[in-house]
């Protein structure tokens, strides 16, 4: 059965030959699309600011999170940017950003992007598409318009400035 994840053309992630069967004692966010991605793809970098964890790394990172940071143990760390910042998915499927310059993992330090996982992927794919071609004002306007077509106002709250 095809999933919306398969339709996003994530050709930079290797599709697994066989889907992973997760143990019943492992807790996952309530987002079927994210779980599908974890079980069916070897994840990694989408663009330099978004590197999504593959299954094994997701399990390891979330075990450490649950043990070391009780206040945010209801959230799931799903990736990072390789410089100390992290991407989170809430239990109910909303994406958050954590900037390591804001201190320890505490909920008040998390930036709520108010997007679900699929919209987050769409946003990252748009950024990847434009990342090396934002020199002209025309391209910048197209970039902002396309980002905001996924979620109105997302350009203004997304954690990185692109020009």
C-alpha positions as CSV (number, residue, x, y, z in Angstrom):
1,X,0.0,0.0,0.0
2,X,1.4,3.4,-1.0
3,X,1.7,6.1,1.7
4,X,1.7,9.9,1.2
5,X,5.4,9.7,2.2
6,X,6.1,7.6,-1.0
7,X,4.6,10.4,-3.1
8,X,6.9,13.1,-1.8
9,X,9.9,11.9,-3.8
10,X,12.3,11.4,-1.0
11,X,14.9,10.0,-3.4
12,X,17.7,11.1,-1.1
13,X,16.5,8.6,1.5
14,X,17.0,4.9,0.7
15,X,13.8,2.9,0.8
16,X,14.2,-0.3,2.9
17,X,13.8,-3.6,1.1
18,X,11.4,-4.7,3.9
19,X,9.5,-2.6,6.5
20,X,10.7,-2.8,10.1
21,X,8.4,-4.5,12.6
22,X,8.7,-2.3,15.7
23,X,8.6,-4.0,19.1
24,X,5.3,-3.4,21.0
25,X,7.2,-1.8,24.0
26,X,8.6,1.0,21.9
27,X,6.6,4.2,22.1
28,X,6.1,6.3,18.9
29,X,4.4,9.6,18.2
30,X,0.8,9.3,17.1
31,X,1.6,10.2,13.5
32,X,1.2,7.4,11.0
33,X,3.2,9.1,8.3
34,X,6.2,9.6,10.5
35,X,6.0,6.0,11.7
36,X,5.8,4.9,8.1
37,X,8.9,6.9,7.2
38,X,10.9,5.4,10.1
39,X,9.9,1.8,9.3
40,X,10.3,2.1,5.5
41,X,13.2,4.5,4.9
42,X,16.8,5.0,5.9
43,X,16.6,8.6,6.9
44,X,19.3,11.3,6.9
45,X,20.0,14.8,5.8
46,X,17.3,16.6,3.7
47,X,19.4,19.8,3.7
48,X,22.0,20.9,6.1
49,X,19.6,22.3,8.8
50,X,17.4,19.1,8.8
51,X,18.9,15.7,9.4
52,X,16.2,13.2,10.3
53,X,17.0,10.1,12.4
54,X,16.7,6.7,11.0
55,X,14.9,4.0,13.1
56,X,17.8,2.9,15.3
57,X,19.0,6.4,16.0
58,X,15.4,7.5,16.8
59,X,15.2,4.7,19.4
60,X,18.5,5.5,21.0
61,X,18.0,9.3,21.1
62,X,14.5,9.0,22.6
63,X,15.6,6.5,25.3
64,X,18.3,9.1,26.3
65,X,15.7,11.9,26.2
66,X,13.3,10.0,28.4
67,X,16.0,9.2,31.0
68,X,17.7,12.6,31.1
69,X,14.9,15.2,30.5
70,X,11.7,14.2,32.2
71,X,10.1,17.6,31.4
72,X,10.1,16.9,27.7
73,X,9.7,13.1,27.9
74,X,6.3,13.4,26.2
75,X,7.9,14.7,23.1
76,X,10.0,12.8,20.5
77,X,13.3,13.9,19.1
78,X,13.2,13.2,15.4
79,X,16.4,14.8,14.1
80,X,18.9,17.6,14.4
81,X,21.0,20.0,12.4
82,X,24.4,18.7,13.4
83,X,25.1,21.8,15.4
84,X,23.2,21.1,18.6
85,X,19.7,22.2,17.5
86,X,17.0,19.6,17.4
87,X,13.7,18.8,15.7
88,X,10.9,17.3,17.8
89,X,7.5,15.8,17.1
90,X,4.9,16.1,19.9
91,X,2.8,13.2,21.0
92,X,-0.1,14.6,19.0
93,X,2.0,15.1,15.8
94,X,3.1,18.8,15.9
95,X,6.7,19.7,14.9
96,X,8.8,21.8,17.3
97,X,12.3,23.3,17.0
98,X,14.8,23.5,19.8
99,X,17.7,25.9,19.6
100,X,20.6,24.8,21.8
101,X,21.4,28.4,22.6
102,X,18.2,28.7,24.6
103,X,19.4,26.4,27.4
104,X,18.4,22.9,28.4
105,X,15.6,20.9,26.9
106,X,12.6,22.6,28.5
107,X,9.2,23.1,26.9
108,X,9.3,26.9,27.1
109,X,12.5,26.7,24.9
110,X,10.8,24.8,22.1
111,X,9.5,26.7,19.2
112,X,6.1,25.4,18.0
113,X,5.9,25.5,14.2
114,X,2.2,24.6,14.2
115,X,2.7,22.1,11.4
116,X,2.2,18.4,11.2
117,X,5.0,16.1,10.0
118,X,3.9,15.9,6.4
119,X,3.8,19.7,6.1
120,X,7.2,19.9,7.8
121,X,8.6,17.5,5.1
122,X,7.0,19.7,2.4
123,X,8.6,22.8,3.9
124,X,12.0,21.1,4.0
125,X,11.7,20.0,0.4
126,X,10.9,23.5,-0.7
127,X,13.9,24.8,1.2
128,X,16.1,22.1,-0.3
129,X,14.8,23.0,-3.8
130,X,15.7,26.7,-3.4
131,X,18.7,26.5,-1.0
132,X,21.3,27.4,-3.6
133,X,19.2,29.8,-5.7
134,X,18.0,32.6,-3.5
135,X,20.2,35.4,-4.9
136,X,17.5,37.3,-6.8
137,X,14.5,39.1,-5.3
138,X,12.3,37.2,-7.7
139,X,13.5,33.8,-6.4
140,X,13.2,35.0,-2.8
141,X,9.5,36.0,-3.4
142,X,8.8,32.7,-5.1
143,X,10.5,30.9,-2.1
144,X,8.4,32.8,0.5
145,X,5.2,32.2,-1.5
146,X,5.8,28.5,-1.9
147,X,6.7,28.1,1.8
148,X,3.6,30.0,2.9
149,X,1.5,27.9,0.6
150,X,2.1,24.9,2.9
151,X,1.3,26.9,6.1
152,X,0.4,30.5,6.0
153,X,3.0,32.6,7.8
154,X,5.5,29.7,8.2
155,X,8.3,31.8,6.6
156,X,8.1,34.3,9.4
157,X,8.3,31.7,12.2
158,X,10.7,29.1,10.7
159,X,13.9,29.1,12.8
160,X,16.3,30.0,10.1
161,X,16.8,33.1,8.0
162,X,17.6,32.4,4.3
163,X,18.4,35.9,3.1
